[in-house]
Amino acid sequence: MRGLEVIVVVLAAVLTMTWLARRLRWNEPVMLVAGGCLIGLIPDFRGPALRPEVVLLLFLPPLLYWESLTTSLREIRTNVRGIVLLATGLVLATAAAVASVGHALGLSWPLAFVLGAVVAPTDAIAVAAVARGLPRRIRTILRAESLINDGTALTLYAVVIGVAVEGLAVTWTDTAVRFLLAYAGGAAIGCGCAAVVVALRRRLRDRSVENALGVLTPFATCLPAQVLGVSGVLAVVTCGLILSQAGSKVISAGSRVQIVSFWEVSTSLLNSALFVLVGVQTPAIVSGIGPVSPGHAVVTASLVSGVVIATRLLWLYSVPYLIRALDRRPVQRTLRYGARQRFPVAWSGVRGAVSLAAALAVPTATAAGRPLAGHGLLVFTAVTVILVTLVLQGTTMPAVIRWSGLHSDPDETAEERRAHRRRAGGPSRPRQATEHTAGGRRRHPERTAPVRRRKGGTTGYRGHRCAGRARTAPRPDRRRARRPDPPAGPAQHRRHRSAPASVAAGHRGDQDRAGPARLYRSAVVAIGSRTDRPVRRRPVTPPRCR
């Protein structure tokens, strides 16, 4: 009953806080964490409701798998250098900076590096929640960074936790080899699992079995990576990126509709439940600081939070400019952003459940049985960093996006049209600039000048599709022209009022020899040869606006 109670309470909190956040237009992750904190104050829920292996093996694989499925591999290849620098170099720099501050505040070097590895990675779910409204390219960079830096941080975490708990000696060669094996092994397992899944999907025709295979894929990919000691995060991400390209070729349309709907609902619930569980754990972690004074714990957590934010700002305003000075290729110049447009990327370093799971997974005692000094302070600091980044950066991100002048992409229709034109060999028309009108709508500059109403046409804007209805000539009369009366006389042909004159004059022999079909064609020719019939011109319409 205990597990069922937790599930019911957490799902009820997810529904309530999500509805309240959308109704009040507040930040959803912050509201979910606040609701979890209220639940954690209840005495029956103050126990360890969130185990680290539950997050790393139950929550993380499906969430990372869905994020990788919905991430553009083409844009990752375009921005691969920046993503690699953020996912590896920035993680190591953040871990080193946090370790220096932690050691200065009383932690041992091994435990300080454990704290640095815990708070170094950004969270893919939290970043996706706060990065709405950014252009697609920046969102892709942030999502790809958060997908890869989890593997970097967890590999570093495995190295330093062995030093802190088991007292192992660390050398630079051993650390480099472990990083290389973690990355190469995770990528190889991800590629192998993706190849197996593609081969199975080519032979499956049952929609239910196909969808079951899609649900099994992230867990089946993460399991061998965990058993072999390589990066399970990188294995799941690699498998998802490969299947995002090959899935449309081996998965039927009906199965894709069902599996996409399933993943959208399930990942939304898992994401929200994870934020609620982070809040549930917070009261118990705050009360379990240990022998450290609350003032010292607050100062340590505040300084570490400031170092985490400042390191990301310093990295993004120094390293890219250094590389810009070295790389002067024209292709790289088209990918550059200004200082103001770069600030949302520097302000998106939100931490989440991965950091909490790693902090909770730190053992409370060493291999010799002695208590691990500073364990409570480490967990408290990690939770504080998560809350500070969620509240401070998550709530101010909309204002930062507005200040930077960046706008989200309207849709992918224009990009699809450009791709079709490029494939057909036609010119690729560049995207036209837009400007905001008084009503809040964006309009092309050439559409701002109204067109004078013309006879038979409509008013509109130059270049707009409604301007195509304005014709260069008056609209012709669409009413049927009245046919002239046939000549009067006793020999008038009664069946064909508009027959030729030879038929109306009574030449019956010619009528019998010609036959009814020829007489009908002659009548049509005679009717069409009238000069009083208006000529309908084909309207000239400009090309559709894009």
Phi and psi in degrees as a GROMACS rama.xvg file:
@    title "Ramachandran Plot"
@    xaxis  label "Phi"
@    yaxis  label "Psi"
@TYPE xy
-60.4382  -46.6696  ARG-2
-63.8993  -39.1891  GLY-3
-66.0532  -38.2172  LEU-4
-62.7216  -42.8243  GLU-5
-62.8497  -42.6532  VAL-6
-62.8946  -45.9294  ILE-7
-64.5813  -45.0091  VAL-8
-65.7657  -41.7433  VAL-9
-66.1278  -44.3623  VAL-10
-66.0834  -37.3245  LEU-11
-64.5084  -39.2999  ALA-12
-66.1742  -37.3579  ALA-13
-61.1558  -48.7651  VAL-14
-64.5974  -43.4899  LEU-15
-67.4133  -48.237  THR-16
-70.9547  -33.9177  MET-17
-65.9685  -44.5372  THR-18
-63.1583  -42.6961  TRP-19
-66.2874  -40.4253  LEU-20
-65.1552  -40.759  ALA-21
-72.8842  -30.9632  ARG-22
-71.3785  -40.8419  ARG-23
-90.6014  -4.25634  LEU-24
60.0268  45.3811  ARG-25
-104.293  172.828  TRP-26
-72.2857  123.891  ASN-27
-65.4078  -48.0362  GLU-28
-57.7109  -38.9476  PRO-29
-65.1175  -42.9436  VAL-30
-64.592  -38.8771  MET-31
-66.4816  -42.067  LEU-32
-65.4044  -39.9663  VAL-33
-63.4246  -41.4511  ALA-34
-63.376  -37.5234  GLY-35
-66.01  -36.0283  GLY-36
-63.7009  -39.1427  CYS-37
-64.257  -38.9242  LEU-38
-67.1576  -37.217  ILE-39
-66.9215  -19.3179  GLY-40
-75.5337  -15.6224  LEU-41
-71.5964  131.658  ILE-42
-58.4166  -34.9314  PRO-43
-70.7379  -13.8663  ASP-44
-115.218  20.1856  PHE-45
-87.1616  -2.95669  ARG-46
-78.0957  179.721  GLY-47
-73.2908  91.0515  PRO-48
-82.4905  -13.8549  ALA-49
-128.192  111.196  LEU-50
-91.8238  146.508  ARG-51
-61.0255  -40.9509  PRO-52
-67.0748  -24.7787  GLU-53
-66.2328  -41.4529  VAL-54
-69.6897  -45.9377  VAL-55
-73.9231  -25.8826  LEU-56
-114.486  -19.1367  LEU-57
-109.172  -45.0361  LEU-58
-85.6547  -45.1694  PHE-59
-67.8377  -44.9207  LEU-60
-59.153  -49.3022  PRO-61
-66.6528  -34.9509  PRO-62
-67.4913  -44.0063  LEU-63
-67.5416  -35.7551  LEU-64
-64.314  -44.1607  TYR-65
-69.1633  -38.7894  TRP-66
-62.2749  -39.0764  GLU-67
-72.2411  -32.1369  SER-68
-66.1409  -32.9532  LEU-69
-98.6052  13.4328  THR-70
-103.555  137.59  THR-71
-76.225  117.367  SER-72
-68.1806  -32.0693  LEU-73
-64.319  -42.3929  ARG-74
-72.5013  -29.01  GLU-75
-64.3725  -43.0586  ILE-76
-63.7932  -35.8633  ARG-77
-67.3498  -37.616  THR-78
-111.336  31.5396  ASN-79
-65.998  -33.5698  VAL-80
-67.1037  -46.3804  ARG-81
-64.8588  -37.36  GLY-82
-65.9616  -43.0765  ILE-83
-65.1756  -40.026  VAL-84
-64.631  -40.1248  LEU-85
-71.5073  -38.3696  LEU-86
-80.2862  -19.5596  ALA-87
-118.308  -58.95  THR-88
-62.9101  -45.1478  GLY-89
-66.6523  -35.9809  LEU-90
-64.1133  -46.1758  VAL-91
-66.4897  -38.1823  LEU-92
-66.4322  -40.5591  ALA-93
-65.6361  -42.4265  THR-94
-62.1105  -41.4665  ALA-95
-66.7454  -41.5725  ALA-96
-65.9978  -42.7703  ALA-97
-66.7288  -38.994  VAL-98
-63.456  -38.0834  ALA-99
-64.1109  -44.2759  SER-100
-67.8295  -41.6569  VAL-101
-63.0634  -40.7676  GLY-102
-66.5862  -36.4723  HIS-103
-67.0742  -24.1141  ALA-104
-96.1595  8.10913  LEU-105
117.805  -7.51524  GLY-106
-82.5593  150.919  LEU-107
-70.6574  159.675  SER-108
-59.6055  -46.5465  TRP-109
-60.3346  -44.3228  PRO-110
-70.4445  -31.5326  LEU-111
-65.5526  -39.2786  ALA-112
-70.1867  -31.1282  PHE-113
-62.2171  -43.9415  VAL-114
-62.1999  -40.0745  LEU-115
-63.7155  -40.5988  GLY-116
-68.2982  -29.4924  ALA-117
-70.8774  -44.5856  VAL-118
-95.7763  1.03433  VAL-119
-72.7141  -40.975  ALA-120
-82.2784  143.377  PRO-121
-78.4549  161.946  THR-122
-103.997  128.662  ASP-123
-63.1494  -39.5936  ALA-124
-71.0509  -43.823  ILE-125
-66.6182  -39.7214  ALA-126
-64.2606  -42.6758  VAL-127
-63.0886  -29.9056  ALA-128
-75.4241  -33.5018  ALA-129
-97.7897  -12.0601  VAL-130
-94.1831  15.8141  ALA-131
-69.4785  142.317  ARG-132
96.3581  -6.41566  GLY-133
-88.1886  158.64  LEU-134
-60.4416  157.077  PRO-135
-62.4552  -35.3316  ARG-136
-65.5799  -43.5955  ARG-137
-68.1055  -39.1424  ILE-138
-62.212  -39.0189  ARG-139
-63.8786  -41.5124  THR-140
-62.1402  -45.6729  ILE-141
-66.8072  -40.6709  LEU-142
-69.1996  -42.4442  ARG-143
-65.2236  -38.465  ALA-144
-61.1769  -45.6518  GLU-145
-69.9745  -25.1116  SER-146
-74.0165  -37.2934  LEU-147
-88.4807  -35.0577  ILE-148
-70.278  -17.3316  ASN-149
-62.6735  -41.7298  ASP-150
-64.6924  -40.2397  GLY-151
-63.5219  -46.8999  THR-152
-67.8254  -39.9438  ALA-153
-69.4657  -32.4224  LEU-154
-67.2855  -44.6703  THR-155
-62.1676  -37.85  LEU-156
-62.3962  -41.8866  TYR-157
-65.1211  -33.1621  ALA-158
-70.8572  -49.7268  VAL-159
-76.5618  -25.6278  VAL-160
-70.0982  -31.7153  ILE-161
-65.7259  -34.6745  GLY-162
-71.1556  -42.5114  VAL-163
-73.5227  -36.1027  ALA-164
-96.4885  -44.4236  VAL-165
-100.432  -7.26861  GLU-166
71.3754  30.6787  GLY-167
-75.7749  149.857  LEU-168
-83.9329  142.478  ALA-169
-120.744  132.554  VAL-170
-122.248  158.765  THR-171
-64.493  -35.3375  TRP-172
-66.8517  -44.3556  THR-173
-63.2257  -41.3013  ASP-174
-65.5018  -42.3306  THR-175
-64.3782  -39.5294  ALA-176
-65.0965  -41.018  VAL-177
-65.1097  -39.295  ARG-178
-63.8768  -44.1355  PHE-179
-64.3661  -42.732  LEU-180
-65.9397  -38.5017  LEU-181
-63.9789  -44.0876  ALA-182
-71.5619  -49.8429  TYR-183
-66.3707  -42.2373  ALA-184
-65.4942  -41.4671  GLY-185
-64.0195  -43.6622  GLY-186
-64.6746  -39.5726  ALA-187
-65.6959  -42.2082  ALA-188
-65.6755  -39.4777  ILE-189
-62.7105  -42.2835  GLY-190
-65.0201  -42.2481  CYS-191
-64.7638  -43.1248  GLY-192
-65.203  -38.2295  CYS-193
-64.3293  -39.4996  ALA-194
-64.1885  -39.3913  ALA-195
-65.8591  -42.0941  VAL-196
-64.5134  -42.5194  VAL-197
-62.8684  -42.7438  VAL-198
-63.9321  -37.5401  ALA-199
-70.2034  -39.3458  LEU-200
-68.6676  -26.5612  ARG-201
-67.2527  -22.3467  ARG-202
-105.069  -5.09772  ARG-203
-92.9789  138.38  LEU-204
-124.073  -10.6219  ARG-205
-86.0285  124.416  ASP-206
-65.9116  -38.3671  ARG-207
-65.9616  -40.6087  SER-208
-67.3888  -37.4543  VAL-209
-61.6215  -44.7793  GLU-210
-67.3923  -37.3126  ASN-211
-63.8289  -36.9294  ALA-212
-65.2584  -36.7675  LEU-213
-64.9474  -36.3074  GLY-214
-71.2769  -35.3858  VAL-215
-74.0215  -25.3699  LEU-216
-55.947  -50.7719  THR-217
-64.1875  -37.513  PRO-218
-71.9414  -40.2409  PHE-219
-68.0635  -24.7031  ALA-220
-79.7973  -37.2951  THR-221
-74.3648  -30.6076  CYS-222
-62.5588  -53.7272  LEU-223
-63.6257  -30.5301  PRO-224
-66.3128  -40.73  ALA-225
-67.5793  -36.6103  GLN-226
-67.0562  -40.0585  VAL-227
-83.2576  -6.27528  LEU-228
79.5838  22.4044  GLY-229
-106.294  -177.752  VAL-230
-74.5308  107.508  SER-231
-69.6054  -30.6113  GLY-232
-62.7216  -47.5966  VAL-233
-67.3655  -32.5773  LEU-234
-64.5526  -45.2194  ALA-235
-65.7731  -41.7896  VAL-236
-65.7969  -43.0069  VAL-237
-62.4836  -44.9679  THR-238
-61.7219  -42.8415  CYS-239
-65.1206  -39.822  GLY-240
-65.6339  -38.6613  LEU-241
-67.7867  -43.0201  ILE-242
-70.2919  -23.9425  LEU-243
-66.2326  -25.5742  SER-244
-90.9193  -35.7483  GLN-245
-95.4535  -9.69526  ALA-246
-65.071  -39.4795  GLY-247
-66.9764  -18.4592  SER-248
-89.7221  -21.7312  LYS-249
-119.519  -6.39382  VAL-250
-110.834  132.612  ILE-251
-69.5841  160.748  SER-252
-64.6792  -41.3938  ALA-253
-63.0857  -39.9109  GLY-254
-67.6098  -37.2599  SER-255
-64.747  -39.8834  ARG-256
-62.0013  -44.5161  VAL-257
-67.9995  -44.9921  GLN-258
-70.9492  -32.9519  ILE-259
-67.2647  -42.4069  VAL-260
-62.067  -41.2877  SER-261
-62.9191  -46.4418  PHE-262
-67.8729  -35.1428  TRP-263
-62.8685  -44.6206  GLU-264
-71.3281  -46.6894  VAL-265
-67.7493  -43.2466  SER-266
-68.1729  -32.5685  THR-267
-64.2801  -42.8376  SER-268
-67.9703  -43.2772  LEU-269
-64.1794  -40.2971  LEU-270
-62.9059  -49.0511  ASN-271
-65.9008  -41.2331  SER-272
-63.0759  -33.1513  ALA-273
-66.5018  -41.2705  LEU-274
-64.523  -39.8175  PHE-275
-63.8665  -41.687  VAL-276
-67.0585  -31.9835  LEU-277
-62.3729  -42.6692  VAL-278
-67.2575  -35.1575  GLY-279
-63.5153  -36.8887  VAL-280
-74.2601  -21.3944  GLN-281
-61.7193  -48.9889  THR-282
-59.6858  -40.5906  PRO-283
-66.7986  -35.1781  ALA-284
-70.4297  -39.4207  ILE-285
-64.8588  -38.8713  VAL-286
-78.0371  -11.2476  SER-287
-108.267  37.1299  GLY-288
-64.2298  -36.4849  ILE-289
101.376  -147.788  GLY-290
-73.9515  -7.36761  PRO-291
-73.5265  140.096  VAL-292
-69.9284  146.882  SER-293
-59.5753  -36.1658  PRO-294
-63.7371  -44.7915  GLY-295
-64.2189  -38.2571  HIS-296
-65.4874  -41.1633  ALA-297
-66.4088  -42.0029  VAL-298
-63.7711  -43.5813  VAL-299
-62.7262  -45.7393  THR-300
-65.3612  -38.5207  ALA-301
-67.2015  -43.2155  SER-302
-66.2797  -39.8815  LEU-303
-65.5823  -39.4099  VAL-304
-62.535  -42.4537  SER-305
-64.5384  -37.9995  GLY-306
-66.2115  -39.5862  VAL-307
-61.2366  -45.2602  VAL-308
-70.2815  -42.2383  ILE-309
-68.684  -34.4804  ALA-310
-64.7279  -40.3707  THR-311
-66.5272  -41.5963  ARG-312
-62.7368  -45.1767  LEU-313
-64.5269  -37.8411  LEU-314
-65.4779  -46.8538  TRP-315
-75.027  -15.0619  LEU-316
-108.175  15.3242  TYR-317
-132.238  -53.5804  SER-318
-64.9498  -47.1608  VAL-319
-59.7256  -35.7229  PRO-320
-71.4687  -32.0981  TYR-321
-66.8484  -42.4959  LEU-322
-68.4694  -33.3717  ILE-323
-63.3141  -35.9832  ARG-324
-70.3323  -27.5322  ALA-325
-88.8955  -36.4294  LEU-326
-103.626  108.197  ASP-327
-110.139  23.3867  ARG-328
-68.5449  144.204  ARG-329
-62.8308  -30.9801  PRO-330
-64.5069  -39.4402  VAL-331
-72.7573  -25.8963  GLN-332
-67.2606  -29.9233  ARG-333
-74.0846  -14.4913  THR-334
-99.0938  5.68818  LEU-335
-84.9851  151.114  ARG-336
-119.958  155.608  TYR-337
-78.8232  178.1  GLY-338
-65.4076  -40.3659  ALA-339
-70.4061  -40.4351  ARG-340
-71.3535  -18.1312  GLN-341
-82.0756  -19.5572  ARG-342
-64.2376  -38.96  PHE-343
-58.996  -33.774  PRO-344
-66.886  -40.6873  VAL-345
-70.2961  -22.6653  ALA-346
-96.1336  5.73273  TRP-347
-102.474  21.5459  SER-348
-84.2104  65.6639  GLY-349
-87.2639  133.411  VAL-350
-96.6882  159.285  ARG-351
-151.499  -140.392  GLY-352
-69.7641  -26.6536  ALA-353
-63.5005  -42.847  VAL-354
-64.6273  -40.1296  SER-355
-65.812  -42.878  LEU-356
-63.7485  -40.3601  ALA-357
-66.2826  -38.2208  ALA-358
-67.335  -41.3794  ALA-359
-69.7615  -22.135  LEU-360
-81.475  -6.3444  ALA-361
-69.2648  125.726  VAL-362
-63.6705  151.643  PRO-363
-85.4289  -10.0767  THR-364
-138.64  157.126  ALA-365
-81.3924  176.875  THR-366
-66.1032  -24.876  ALA-367
-82.3196  -4.38166  ALA-368
95.8552  -1.67745  GLY-369
-83.0265  146.139  ARG-370
-62.7808  142.471  PRO-371
-81.5753  109.111  LEU-372
-66.422  132.025  ALA-373
87.8221  10.5771  GLY-374
-65.3873  -46.2724  HIS-375
-62.7354  -39.5529  GLY-376
-65.4908  -38.0754  LEU-377
-62.9617  -47.3924  LEU-378
-66.342  -41.0297  VAL-379
-62.8267  -41.2623  PHE-380
-65.4499  -40.7663  THR-381
-63.3624  -42.8242  ALA-382
-65.4142  -38.183  VAL-383
-64.6101  -41.2153  THR-384
-61.7929  -41.7817  VAL-385
-61.1658  -46.9426  ILE-386
-68.1625  -39.5875  LEU-387
-65.4992  -45.6176  VAL-388
-67.3188  -37.5609  THR-389
-66.3937  -47.4085  LEU-390
-74.5481  -49.7162  VAL-391
-71.3073  -53.465  LEU-392
-80.5204  -35.4119  GLN-393
-67.7752  -40.3871  GLY-394
-77.0453  -28.3929  THR-395
-92.9964  -3.93686  THR-396
-61.7456  -42.0833  MET-397
-57.7801  -40.4472  PRO-398
-67.3267  -36.5695  ALA-399
-65.0118  -40.119  VAL-400
-64.8974  -42.0548  ILE-401
-64.868  -39.8825  ARG-402
-66.6861  -35.3678  TRP-403
-71.587  -18.8425  SER-404
81.6019  9.5879  GLY-405
-84.8941  144.824  LEU-406
-126.573  146.912  HIS-407
-70.2548  153.14  SER-408
-67.4251  135.284  ASP-409
-60.8045  -51.8697  PRO-410
-167.195  -177.547  ASP-411
-99.1157  9.41897  GLU-412
-66.7501  -44.7205  THR-413
-63.4778  -39.9092  ALA-414
-65.1965  -38.4564  GLU-415
-65.3694  -39.4124  GLU-416
-64.8683  -40.6309  ARG-417
-64.6003  -37.5913  ARG-418
-65.6843  -40.5787  ALA-419
-65.535  -40.0665  HIS-420
-66.8436  -38.388  ARG-421
-66.7163  -37.7817  ARG-422
-69.1724  -34.7251  ARG-423
-78.3433  -8.06414  ALA-424
92.0848  5.43748  GLY-425
-85.9004  171.623  GLY-426
-70.9901  142.974  PRO-427
-91.9337  110.139  SER-428
-76.1561  128.248  ARG-429
-68.4086  154.911  PRO-430
-68.9087  131.161  ARG-431
-83.9172  147.67  GLN-432
-71.5617  154.327  ALA-433
-124.063  158.825  THR-434
-136.355  153.4  GLU-435
-88.8141  137.338  HIS-436
-96.922  179.903  THR-437
-66.5195  -30.026  ALA-438
-81.2476  -0.806111  GLY-439
93.4123  -6.16506  GLY-440
-87.6962  149.201  ARG-441
-93.4078  137.893  ARG-442
-138.914  144.461  ARG-443
-65.9257  147.734  HIS-444
-60.8411  -36.2906  PRO-445
-76.94  -4.59128  GLU-446
-93.8275  -1.43895  ARG-447
-79.1217  -19.4902  THR-448
-90.1662  116.662  ALA-449
-70.4098  152.136  PRO-450
-99.787  134.743  VAL-451
-66.5916  139.986  ARG-452
-63.3028  131.829  ARG-453
-110.337  162.759  ARG-454
-67.7132  123.652  LYS-455
82.614  -0.13228  GLY-456
-116.243  -166.666  GLY-457
-131.284  158.59  THR-458
-81.5209  158.139  THR-459
-173.726  -156.915  GLY-460
-121.332  144.301  TYR-461
-61.9631  126.593  ARG-462
90.7607  -10.9472  GLY-463
-85.1667  159.738  HIS-464
-66.5197  -28.1581  ARG-465
-72.5925  -16.7576  CYS-466
-70.2826  -16.9479  ALA-467
-67.8594  -16.1817  GLY-468
-82.4051  -13.2751  ARG-469
-82.4397  118.294  ALA-470
-99.472  158.009  ARG-471
-80.0833  -13.0215  THR-472
-129.418  155.209  ALA-473
-59.1209  149.518  PRO-474
-67.6853  128.193  ARG-475
-69.7165  155.752  PRO-476
-70.5812  120.371  ASP-477
-85.1234  -6.93607  ARG-478
-70.7461  145.199  ARG-479
-69.628  128.613  ARG-480
-65.8339  140.579  ALA-481
-73.3429  131.561  ARG-482
-78.7621  141.318  ARG-483
-70.2067  149.419  PRO-484
-68.4256  142.688  ASP-485
-68.5961  159.468  PRO-486
-62.1565  137.914  PRO-487
-75.4765  152.524  ALA-488
153.027  161.141  GLY-489
-68.2862  -22.182  PRO-490
-92.4453  17.0056  ALA-491
-64.8509  136.085  GLN-492
-79.1807  122.599  HIS-493
-83.0086  -25.9793  ARG-494
-80.8857  -39.2393  ARG-495
-117.841  100.008  HIS-496
-69.0474  -27.6663  ARG-497
-110.176  31.1313  SER-498
-71.9353  162.228  ALA-499
-60.3946  164.677  PRO-500
-66.3033  -31.1627  ALA-501
-66.815  -35.4501  SER-502
-74.0583  -42.1575  VAL-503
-66.7804  -23.7534  ALA-504
-78.7912  -7.54424  ALA-505
102.62  21.7191  GLY-506
-80.6378  83.1879  HIS-507
-69.4757  -33.5404  ARG-508
-64.6722  -42.3242  GLY-509
-63.2213  -36.0826  ASP-510
-64.805  -42.0535  GLN-511
-67.617  -38.6919  ASP-512
-73.653  -34.9879  ARG-513
-73.1564  -35.5145  ALA-514
89.1408  160.133  GLY-515
-67.5934  -32.7794  PRO-516
-65.3845  -44.1572  ALA-517
-67.8826  -38.2744  ARG-518
-61.0121  -38.7717  LEU-519
-66.6722  -41.1373  TYR-520
-65.6846  -37.3652  ARG-521
-64.6034  -39.2186  SER-522
-65.0465  -40.2151  ALA-523
-64.3607  -40.4757  VAL-524
-63.8553  -40.2265  VAL-525
-65.6822  -38.3813  ALA-526
-69.5595  -41.6596  ILE-527
-73.019  -14.0539  GLY-528
-87.1803  4.2818  SER-529
-71.0095  142.523  ARG-530
-87.9296  -11.6852  THR-531
-87.2579  3.51429  ASP-532
-81.6627  126.837  ARG-533
-69.2424  144.994  PRO-534
-92.5409  122.985  VAL-535
-89.9014  120.872  ARG-536
-90.7002  147.182  ARG-537
-75.6956  125.422  ARG-538
-65.3018  141.651  PRO-539
-96.4706  113.647  VAL-540
-113.451  135.009  THR-541
-70.1023  164.26  PRO-542
-63.8126  152.718  PRO-543
-61.8217  140.261  ARG-544
-71.4355  146.861  CYS-545
